Amino acid sequence: MQKNDLMPEEIALTKIKKIVSQIPGCFMAFDLIQRDHRLREDLGLDSLGMVDLMVAIEDTFQIYFDPLLMDLDEAFTSIGSITDFVMMLKSKS
C-alpha cells in the first residue's frame, strides 16, 4: 500500500465500530458507539469477545497484531485506541 492510498481514519473508525457492534456480548448499537467508549467497561466485551474482535479486525484490515511487538492491552482499550493502532499498522504496510 502506497502512502497516497492510505485509508482515511474516519473510514477505519466506522469499520471498527461496525465490527465491534457485531461482536456477541456488545450491548451498544453501531450508531451509538463513540471513539472514547471502552471495550470492556462501556461496551461489555469479555475475553472471548476481545479475541473475536482482534481476529475480525486483522481479517478486515489485513494486518497482524503482534503481541511481542505491541501492548495488546493498550491497543484494545477503546474504540479510539484500536483505530490508532490500525492506522499505525496500515501506514507501515
N, CA, C and O atoms as a DFTB+ gen file, in Angstrom:
372 C
 N C O
     1  1       0.832      -1.170       0.000
     2  2       0.000       0.000       0.000
     3  2       0.882       1.240       0.000
     4  3       1.756       1.374       0.856
     5  1       0.671       2.129      -0.927
     6  2       1.459       3.344      -1.010
     7  2       0.875       4.397      -0.077
     8  3      -0.294       4.325       0.303
     9  1       1.697       5.370       0.286
    10  2       1.277       6.422       1.203
    11  2       0.007       7.126       0.733
    12  3      -0.857       7.426       1.557
    13  1      -0.135       7.402      -0.576
    14  2      -1.306       8.110      -1.057
    15  2      -2.549       7.232      -1.101
    16  3      -3.641       7.734      -1.369
    17  1      -2.411       5.938      -0.845
    18  2      -3.537       5.016      -0.817
    19  2      -4.006       4.727       0.607
    20  3      -4.840       3.846       0.816
    21  1      -3.488       5.451       1.576
    22  2      -3.850       5.179       2.963
    23  2      -5.330       5.429       3.204
    24  3      -5.921       6.359       2.655
    25  1      -5.907       4.585       4.029
    26  2      -7.301       4.705       4.376
    27  2      -7.496       5.889       5.330
    28  3      -6.768       6.017       6.315
    29  1      -8.462       6.743       5.046
    30  2      -8.740       7.825       5.994
    31  2      -9.170       7.264       7.349
    32  3      -9.831       6.228       7.420
    33  1      -8.792       7.948       8.405
    34  2      -9.095       7.480       9.757
    35  2     -10.595       7.320       9.980
    36  3     -11.023       6.393      10.668
    37  1     -11.387       8.204       9.413
    38  2     -12.837       8.141       9.623
    39  2     -13.433       6.850       9.052
    40  3     -14.360       6.285       9.632
    41  1     -12.905       6.388       7.926
    42  2     -13.373       5.125       7.348
    43  2     -12.977       3.962       8.243
    44  3     -13.782       3.064       8.492
    45  1     -11.738       3.973       8.730
    46  2     -11.283       2.921       9.642
    47  2     -12.140       2.911      10.908
    48  3     -12.545       1.845      11.371
    49  1     -12.418       4.083      11.468
    50  2     -13.235       4.182      12.677
    51  2     -14.628       3.599      12.446
    52  3     -15.137       2.863      13.290
    53  1     -15.238       3.916      11.330
    54  2     -16.572       3.403      11.019
    55  2     -16.556       1.882      10.896
    56  3     -17.446       1.205      11.410
    57  1     -15.539       1.344      10.212
    58  2     -15.434      -0.113      10.077
    59  2     -15.247      -0.779      11.437
    60  3     -15.849      -1.818      11.706
    61  1     -14.422      -0.192      12.288
    62  2     -14.173      -0.762      13.616
    63  2     -15.442      -0.732      14.465
    64  3     -15.754      -1.706      15.150
    65  1     -16.166       0.367      14.423
    66  2     -17.434       0.463      15.166
    67  2     -18.417      -0.608      14.703
    68  3     -19.110      -1.217      15.518
    69  1     -18.474      -0.830      13.412
    70  2     -19.384      -1.849      12.870
    71  2     -18.978      -3.241      13.343
    72  3     -19.823      -4.038      13.752
    73  1     -17.676      -3.527      13.283
    74  2     -17.181      -4.828      13.747
    75  2     -17.523      -5.026      15.227
    76  3     -18.055      -6.066      15.613
    77  1     -17.215      -4.029      16.042
    78  2     -17.463      -4.137      17.483
    79  2     -18.940      -4.356      17.762
    80  3     -19.290      -5.179      18.609
    81  1     -19.814      -3.639      17.068
    82  2     -21.252      -3.753      17.323
    83  2     -21.790      -5.144      16.995
    84  3     -22.849      -5.530      17.488
    85  1     -21.065      -5.897      16.165
    86  2     -21.497      -7.239      15.767
    87  2     -20.881      -8.349      16.615
    88  3     -21.217      -9.519      16.433
    89  1     -19.994      -8.000      17.529
    90  2     -19.379      -8.999      18.403
    91  2     -20.407      -9.428      19.453
    92  3     -21.010      -8.578      20.109
    93  1     -20.612     -10.746      19.619
    94  2     -21.544     -11.198      20.661
    95  2     -21.131     -10.639      22.024
    96  3     -19.963     -10.699      22.408
    97  1     -22.093     -10.107      22.731
    98  2     -21.826      -9.528      24.044
    99  2     -21.779      -8.015      24.032
   100  3     -21.930      -7.385      25.079
   101  1     -21.574      -7.418      22.870
   102  2     -21.589      -5.957      22.790
   103  2     -23.028      -5.499      22.981
   104  3     -23.928      -5.921      22.256
   105  1     -23.232      -4.627      23.967
   106  2     -24.602      -4.205      24.232
   107  2     -24.891      -2.767      23.808
   108  3     -25.742      -2.096      24.393
   109  1     -24.167      -2.300      22.776
   110  2     -24.433      -0.969      22.261
   111  2     -24.550      -1.046      20.740
   112  3     -23.773      -1.742      20.086
   113  1     -25.505      -0.343      20.196
   114  2     -25.732      -0.327      18.756
   115  2     -24.649       0.476      18.047
   116  3     -24.054       1.390      18.618
   117  1     -24.411       0.118      16.798
   118  2     -23.381       0.754      15.978
   119  2     -23.446       2.282      16.034
   120  3     -22.427       2.938      16.246
   121  1     -24.625       2.844      15.845
   122  2     -24.745       4.297      15.748
   123  2     -24.559       5.023      17.076
   124  3     -24.474       6.251      17.102
   125  1     -24.496       4.282      18.170
   126  2     -24.268       4.896      19.482
   127  2     -22.806       4.802      19.938
   128  3     -22.393       5.509      20.857
   129  1     -22.041       3.943      19.302
   130  2     -20.647       3.731      19.705
   131  2     -19.809       4.956      19.333
   132  3     -19.882       5.468      18.216
   133  1     -19.016       5.406      20.301
   134  2     -18.153       6.571      20.118
   135  2     -16.686       6.168      20.269
   136  3     -16.369       5.110      20.815
   137  1     -15.809       7.023      19.779
   138  2     -14.361       6.776      19.804
   139  2     -13.833       6.524      21.216
   140  3     -12.910       5.729      21.397
   141  1     -14.403       7.187      22.210
   142  2     -13.879       7.071      23.574
   143  2     -14.503       5.928      24.377
   144  3     -14.145       5.732      25.538
   145  1     -15.426       5.174      23.784
   146  2     -16.010       4.049      24.516
   147  2     -14.963       2.961      24.753
   148  3     -14.226       2.573      23.847
   149  1     -14.922       2.485      25.990
   150  2     -14.005       1.409      26.364
   151  2     -14.666       0.068      26.053
   152  3     -15.864      -0.114      26.269
   153  1     -13.869      -0.859      25.545
   154  2     -14.407      -2.127      25.060
   155  2     -15.040      -2.967      26.158
   156  3     -16.136      -3.496      25.979
   157  1     -14.377      -3.091      27.265
   158  2     -14.899      -3.927      28.349
   159  2     -15.933      -3.176      29.196
   160  3     -17.050      -3.653      29.395
   161  1     -15.551      -2.020      29.679
   162  2     -16.381      -1.301      30.636
   163  2     -17.640      -0.707      30.008
   164  3     -18.717      -0.797      30.597
   165  1     -17.528      -0.104      28.830
   166  2     -18.664       0.586      28.220
   167  2     -19.460      -0.285      27.256
   168  3     -20.674      -0.130      27.127
   169  1     -18.767      -1.205      26.575
   170  2     -19.429      -1.994      25.540
   171  2     -19.690      -3.436      25.950
   172  3     -20.413      -4.149      25.255
   173  1     -19.116      -3.879      27.062
   174  2     -19.432      -5.189      27.622
   175  2     -18.718      -6.375      27.012
   176  3     -19.163      -7.509      27.188
   177  1     -17.628      -6.153      26.301
   178  2     -16.929      -7.287      25.708
   179  2     -16.159      -8.070      26.773
   180  3     -15.489      -7.490      27.627
   181  1     -16.267      -9.392      26.703
   182  2     -15.497     -10.252      27.601
   183  2     -14.259     -10.752      26.862
   184  3     -13.979     -10.312      25.747
   185  1     -13.528     -11.660      27.474
   186  2     -12.270     -12.144      26.882
   187  2     -12.489     -12.789      25.515
   188  3     -11.722     -12.546      24.583
   189  1     -13.519     -13.598      25.393
   190  2     -13.801     -14.248      24.114
   191  2     -14.189     -13.199      23.070
   192  3     -13.782     -13.296      21.912
   193  1     -14.960     -12.216      23.468
   194  2     -15.330     -11.132      22.561
   195  2     -14.117     -10.355      22.093
   196  3     -14.055      -9.923      20.942
   197  1     -13.152     -10.175      22.984
   198  2     -11.929      -9.453      22.618
   199  2     -11.126     -10.232      21.576
   200  3     -10.568      -9.643      20.649
   201  1     -11.068     -11.553      21.730
   202  2     -10.362     -12.384      20.751
   203  2     -11.095     -12.335      19.409
   204  3     -10.467     -12.189      18.360
   205  1     -12.424     -12.456      19.443
   206  2     -13.218     -12.356      18.213
   207  2     -12.975     -11.016      17.523
   208  3     -12.842     -10.948      16.301
   209  1     -12.920      -9.964      18.313
   210  2     -12.693      -8.623      17.785
   211  2     -11.323      -8.522      17.115
   212  3     -11.203      -7.998      16.008
   213  1     -10.306      -9.021      17.785
   214  2      -8.961      -8.943      17.231
   215  2      -8.875      -9.678      15.896
   216  3      -8.301      -9.163      14.937
   217  1      -9.438     -10.870      15.834
   218  2      -9.400     -11.659      14.603
   219  2     -10.179     -10.948      13.493
   220  3      -9.720     -10.896      12.352
   221  1     -11.344     -10.406      13.818
   222  2     -12.157      -9.715      12.818
   223  2     -11.441      -8.480      12.277
   224  3     -11.506      -8.198      11.080
   225  1     -10.764      -7.751      13.147
   226  2     -10.034      -6.560      12.703
   227  2      -8.836      -6.951      11.846
   228  3      -8.566      -6.316      10.827
   229  1      -8.123      -7.989      12.253
   230  2      -6.993      -8.457      11.436
   231  2      -7.469      -8.866      10.045
   232  3      -6.831      -8.534       9.046
   233  1      -8.585      -9.585       9.979
   234  2      -9.119     -10.029       8.686
   235  2      -9.597      -8.856       7.839
   236  3      -9.324      -8.803       6.640
   237  1     -10.301      -7.926       8.449
   238  2     -10.867      -6.793       7.723
   239  2      -9.797      -5.881       7.148
   240  3      -9.888      -5.449       5.999
   241  1      -8.785      -5.593       7.952
   242  2      -7.769      -4.627       7.550
   243  2      -6.495      -5.272       6.999
   244  3      -5.568      -4.574       6.588
   245  1      -6.455      -6.619       6.994
   246  2      -5.280      -7.336       6.508
   247  2      -4.019      -6.893       7.251
   248  3      -3.004      -6.548       6.645
   249  1      -4.118      -6.914       8.588
   250  2      -3.000      -6.561       9.460
   251  2      -2.820      -7.668      10.476
   252  3      -3.622      -8.599      10.544
   253  1      -1.753      -7.563      11.273
   254  2      -1.482      -8.538      12.328
   255  2      -1.053      -7.791      13.576
   256  3      -0.120      -6.988      13.554
   257  1      -1.755      -8.071      14.668
   258  2      -1.374      -7.516      15.968
   259  2      -0.371      -8.464      16.605
   260  3      -0.756      -9.512      17.122
   261  1       0.895      -8.116      16.578
   262  2       1.954      -8.969      17.117
   263  2       2.104      -8.699      18.613
   264  3       2.530      -7.612      19.004
   265  1       1.759      -9.673      19.452
   266  2       1.838      -9.455      20.901
   267  2       3.259      -9.273      21.419
   268  3       3.454      -8.797      22.537
   269  1       4.248      -9.647      20.620
   270  2       5.640      -9.460      21.038
   271  2       6.137      -8.045      20.747
   272  3       7.104      -7.586      21.354
   273  1       5.474      -7.359      19.820
   274  2       5.928      -6.030      19.411
   275  2       5.033      -4.896      19.900
   276  3       5.387      -3.724      19.770
   277  1       3.876      -5.242      20.460
   278  2       2.976      -4.187      20.912
   279  2       2.209      -4.628      22.145
   280  3       2.062      -5.819      22.419
   281  1       1.731      -3.655      22.870
   282  2       0.946      -3.902      24.076
   283  2      -0.517      -4.048      23.667
   284  3      -1.197      -3.054      23.410
   285  1      -1.002      -5.296      23.606
   286  2      -2.373      -5.547      23.167
   287  2      -3.398      -4.990      24.150
   288  3      -4.498      -4.613      23.745
   289  1      -3.051      -4.932      25.436
   290  2      -3.973      -4.327      26.404
   291  2      -4.177      -2.850      26.090
   292  3      -5.280      -2.321      26.224
   293  1      -3.109      -2.198      25.676
   294  2      -3.212      -0.779      25.309
   295  2      -3.971      -0.620      23.992
   296  3      -4.805       0.275      23.858
   297  1      -3.682      -1.479      23.032
   298  2      -4.336      -1.394      21.722
   299  2      -5.835      -1.645      21.832
   300  3      -6.625      -1.009      21.133
   301  1      -6.228      -2.564      22.702
   302  2      -7.632      -2.953      22.814
   303  2      -8.282      -2.413      24.084
   304  3      -8.949      -3.144      24.817
   305  1      -8.078      -1.133      24.328
   306  2      -8.699      -0.459      25.460
   307  2     -10.015       0.191      25.045
   308  3     -11.038       0.027      25.709
   309  1      -9.975       0.926      23.946
   310  2     -11.153       1.675      23.499
   311  2     -11.264       1.617      21.978
   312  3     -10.362       1.140      21.290
   313  1     -12.381       2.107      21.478
   314  2     -12.567       2.206      20.036
   315  2     -11.451       3.066      19.437
   316  3     -10.899       2.731      18.389
   317  1     -11.128       4.156      20.094
   318  2     -10.082       5.057      19.611
   319  2      -8.708       4.421      19.601
   320  3      -7.933       4.626      18.667
   321  1      -8.395       3.643      20.642
   322  2      -7.070       3.018      20.690
   323  2      -6.915       1.973      19.585
   324  3      -5.836       1.839      19.008
   325  1      -7.978       1.239      19.289
   326  2      -7.910       0.274      18.187
   327  2      -7.703       1.013      16.873
   328  3      -6.873       0.622      16.052
   329  1      -8.464       2.081      16.682
   330  2      -8.353       2.866      15.446
   331  2      -6.933       3.389      15.276
   332  3      -6.371       3.323      14.183
   333  1      -6.356       3.906      16.347
   334  2      -4.993       4.431      16.281
   335  2      -3.992       3.345      15.893
   336  3      -3.105       3.575      15.071
   337  1      -4.138       2.163      16.490
   338  2      -3.212       1.069      16.177
   339  2      -3.405       0.570      14.750
   340  3      -2.430       0.256      14.068
   341  1      -4.654       0.493      14.293
   342  2      -4.906       0.084      12.898
   343  2      -4.263       1.073      11.947
   344  3      -3.602       0.671      10.990
   345  1      -4.447       2.361      12.194
   346  2      -3.863       3.385      11.328
   347  2      -2.334       3.292      11.335
   348  3      -1.698       3.448      10.292
   349  1      -1.752       3.040      12.495
   350  2      -0.307       2.906      12.584
   351  2       0.184       1.700      11.784
   352  3       1.150       1.799      11.027
   353  1      -0.494       0.555      11.958
   354  2      -0.080      -0.652      11.250
   355  2      -0.293      -0.510       9.739
   356  3       0.533      -0.984       8.959
   357  1      -1.365       0.122       9.323
   358  2      -1.621       0.304       7.892
   359  2      -0.582       1.251       7.273
   360  3      -0.211       1.091       6.110
   361  1      -0.121       2.222       8.042
   362  2       0.858       3.151       7.494
   363  2       2.229       2.492       7.293
   364  3       3.047       2.975       6.510
   365  1       2.472       1.388       8.009
   366  2       3.743       0.667       7.894
   367  2       3.709      -0.396       6.801
   368  3       4.747      -0.931       6.410
   369  1       2.509      -0.696       6.312
   370  2       2.416      -1.776       5.321
   371  2       2.587      -1.264       3.907
   372  3       2.536      -2.045       2.957
